[in-house]
Amino acid sequence: MLMSMSYGYTNDYYCELLTPIDEQICALLAKRKELSNDNPGFPSLDLISAWCKQFGLNEDKMRRIFASMGNDPTPTFLPHEQIEPTEFLKFIPILKSVKVDNIIYAVTYMKQYKNASVVTIEAELNNSEGNVRLAYGGCELFISPKYQCQPSGGSGGSKGMQHSFVVTPSLPDDVTGLEFKLTVRPHPREEMTIVTLAELPVTIK
């Protein structure tokens, strides 16, 4: 089942200044298809990461774009569509974890549905200090060009967070060899002015 999602754009708006650029994009895609004999494959993640750093682009979006231009017969879902998991089948234990910069990231299990898998990523700050907060601006999951990973809610506490992703098509029950690549967006730092209230009586009438 497809769920409609809004990504902040409408079909009745287009920046006309982009017309010559978009035309060039189409011409390059046609040339790309011709040079590869319609079998382009998929660039290495290191290459994509380097290009994104060079041009200031979002890695997850570029991975999806290259995946959509590949020759994989797996259906490519449009950005405004999200699969709603139906007909729950079972829980699959995964128990994969890694520690990076004093934060433990883990995939403990996934839910298998008839039409998708739901993978939950957890992170916990390994810190005994009391006045510490885990701050981030969101996260994206990438497994391989074959799979589409759509965010499906999350939550967080002072030292931990949990995010779920709907993965289509369904992952195999045995995920040995698969890597779960999480891209965490930094928390936007905002300059704040602190106003200290004076000790005085306040009467509201």
C-alpha positions as CSV (number, residue, x, y, z in Angstrom):
1,M,0.0,0.0,0.0
2,L,1.3,3.4,-0.9
3,M,1.1,6.4,1.4
4,S,1.2,9.9,0.0
5,M,3.9,12.1,1.5
6,S,4.4,15.9,1.1
7,Y,8.0,17.1,0.4
8,G,7.2,20.8,0.2
9,Y,6.8,21.1,-3.6
10,T,3.8,21.4,-5.9
11,N,3.3,20.4,-9.5
12,D,2.2,23.9,-10.5
13,Y,5.5,25.6,-9.7
14,Y,8.8,25.5,-11.6
15,C,11.7,27.9,-11.6
16,E,12.0,28.8,-15.3
17,L,15.6,29.9,-14.7
18,L,16.5,26.2,-14.4
19,T,15.2,25.3,-17.8
20,P,18.6,25.4,-19.6
21,I,20.3,23.5,-16.7
22,D,17.6,20.8,-16.6
23,E,17.9,20.5,-20.4
24,Q,21.7,19.9,-20.0
25,I,20.9,17.3,-17.3
26,C,18.7,15.4,-19.7
27,A,21.3,15.6,-22.4
28,L,24.0,14.2,-20.0
29,L,21.7,11.4,-18.9
30,A,21.1,10.4,-22.5
31,K,24.9,10.5,-23.1
32,R,25.5,8.5,-19.9
33,K,23.0,5.9,-21.1
34,E,24.7,5.7,-24.6
35,L,28.3,5.4,-23.2
36,S,27.4,2.7,-20.8
37,N,25.2,0.8,-23.3
38,D,22.4,1.2,-20.8
39,N,24.3,-0.7,-18.1
40,P,25.9,2.0,-15.9
41,G,26.2,0.1,-12.6
42,F,26.6,2.0,-9.4
43,P,29.5,4.3,-8.4
44,S,31.4,3.4,-5.3
45,L,30.2,5.1,-2.1
46,D,33.6,6.7,-1.7
47,L,33.2,8.3,-5.1
48,I,29.7,9.6,-4.3
49,S,30.9,10.9,-0.9
50,A,33.8,12.8,-2.6
51,W,31.5,14.3,-5.2
52,C,29.0,15.4,-2.6
53,K,31.8,17.1,-0.5
54,Q,33.1,18.8,-3.7
55,F,29.7,20.2,-4.7
56,G,28.0,20.5,-1.3
57,L,25.3,17.8,-2.0
58,N,23.4,15.4,0.2
59,E,24.9,11.9,0.1
60,D,21.7,10.0,0.7
61,K,19.9,11.8,-2.0
62,M,22.7,11.3,-4.5
63,R,22.8,7.6,-3.7
64,R,19.1,7.4,-4.5
65,I,19.6,9.3,-7.7
66,F,22.4,7.0,-8.9
67,A,20.3,4.0,-7.8
68,S,17.4,5.2,-9.9
69,M,19.6,5.6,-12.9
70,G,21.0,2.0,-12.6
71,N,20.0,-1.1,-14.5
72,D,18.6,-2.9,-11.4
73,P,15.2,-4.4,-12.3
74,T,14.0,-3.6,-8.8
75,P,11.2,-1.0,-9.0
76,T,12.3,2.5,-8.0
77,F,9.8,4.3,-5.8
78,L,9.2,8.0,-6.3
79,P,10.3,10.4,-3.5
80,H,6.7,11.3,-2.7
81,E,5.6,7.7,-2.2
82,Q,6.1,5.5,0.9
83,I,5.3,1.9,1.3
84,E,3.1,1.1,4.3
85,P,4.1,-2.3,5.7
86,T,1.2,-4.8,5.6
87,E,0.7,-8.4,6.9
88,F,3.3,-8.7,9.6
89,L,5.2,-12.0,9.4
90,K,7.9,-12.2,12.1
91,F,10.7,-10.7,14.1
92,I,14.3,-11.3,12.9
93,P,17.1,-10.8,15.3
94,I,20.1,-9.0,13.9
95,L,22.4,-7.9,16.8
96,K,24.8,-5.7,14.9
97,S,26.5,-2.8,16.7
98,V,29.5,-0.5,16.4
99,K,31.0,2.2,18.7
100,V,32.0,5.5,17.2
101,D,33.1,8.5,19.3
102,N,31.7,7.1,22.5
103,I,28.3,6.5,20.9
104,I,27.1,2.9,20.4
105,Y,24.9,2.4,17.3
106,A,23.0,-0.8,17.0
107,V,20.5,-2.7,14.9
108,T,19.0,-5.3,17.2
109,Y,16.2,-6.7,15.1
110,M,13.9,-6.1,12.2
111,K,10.2,-6.7,11.5
112,Q,9.4,-8.7,8.4
113,Y,6.2,-7.9,6.5
114,K,4.8,-9.3,3.3
115,N,5.8,-6.2,1.3
116,A,8.6,-4.6,3.3
117,S,11.0,-4.8,6.3
118,V,11.1,-2.4,9.2
119,V,14.6,-1.8,10.5
120,T,15.2,0.1,13.8
121,I,18.5,1.9,14.5
122,E,19.3,2.7,18.1
123,A,22.1,5.0,19.4
124,E,23.2,5.4,23.0
125,L,25.8,7.8,24.4
126,N,28.2,5.9,26.6
127,N,28.8,8.7,29.1
128,S,28.4,8.7,32.9
129,E,28.1,12.5,33.2
130,G,24.7,13.7,34.2
131,N,24.4,17.0,32.3
132,V,24.8,15.6,28.7
133,R,22.4,15.6,25.8
134,L,22.6,13.7,22.5
135,A,21.7,16.3,19.9
136,Y,21.3,15.6,16.2
137,G,19.3,17.0,13.2
138,G,18.0,13.8,11.8
139,C,19.3,10.6,10.1
140,E,19.1,8.6,6.9
141,L,19.7,4.9,6.3
142,F,21.4,3.4,3.2
143,I,21.9,-0.4,2.7
144,S,22.5,-0.8,-1.0
145,P,21.2,0.6,-4.3
146,K,18.7,-2.3,-4.4
147,Y,16.9,-1.1,-1.3
148,Q,14.8,2.0,-0.6
149,C,15.0,3.2,3.0
150,Q,12.2,5.5,4.1
151,P,12.1,7.1,7.6
152,S,9.2,5.9,9.6
153,G,9.3,7.8,12.9
154,G,11.7,8.0,15.8
155,S,12.2,9.2,19.3
156,G,15.0,10.3,21.6
157,G,16.0,10.9,25.2
158,S,18.8,12.7,26.9
159,K,21.5,10.2,25.9
160,G,19.8,8.0,23.3
161,M,17.7,7.9,20.1
162,Q,15.8,5.4,18.1
163,H,14.7,5.6,14.5
164,S,12.8,3.2,12.3
165,F,13.0,2.8,8.5
166,V,10.7,1.0,6.0
167,V,13.0,-0.9,3.7
168,T,11.7,-2.0,0.2
169,P,11.8,-4.6,-1.2
170,S,12.0,-6.8,1.9
171,L,15.4,-7.7,3.2
172,P,16.3,-11.4,3.4
173,D,15.9,-13.2,6.7
174,D,19.7,-13.7,6.7
175,V,21.3,-10.3,6.6
176,T,24.8,-11.6,6.9
177,G,27.1,-9.5,4.8
178,L,24.7,-6.5,4.6
179,E,25.9,-3.2,6.0
180,F,23.6,-0.6,7.5
181,K,25.0,2.8,6.8
182,L,23.6,5.6,8.9
183,T,24.1,9.2,8.0
184,V,23.5,11.5,11.0
185,R,22.8,15.1,10.3
186,P,24.4,17.5,12.7
187,H,22.1,19.5,15.1
188,P,21.8,23.1,13.9
189,R,23.6,25.3,16.3
190,E,21.7,28.5,17.1
191,E,23.1,31.4,19.0
192,M,20.9,32.1,22.0
193,T,20.7,35.1,24.3
194,I,20.1,34.1,27.9
195,V,18.1,36.6,29.9
196,T,18.4,36.1,33.7
197,L,15.4,37.2,35.6
198,A,16.0,39.3,38.6
199,E,14.7,38.3,42.1
200,L,11.6,40.4,42.5
201,P,7.9,40.0,43.3
202,V,5.5,39.8,40.3
203,T,1.8,40.5,40.7
204,I,-0.6,39.6,37.8
205,K,-4.0,41.2,38.1
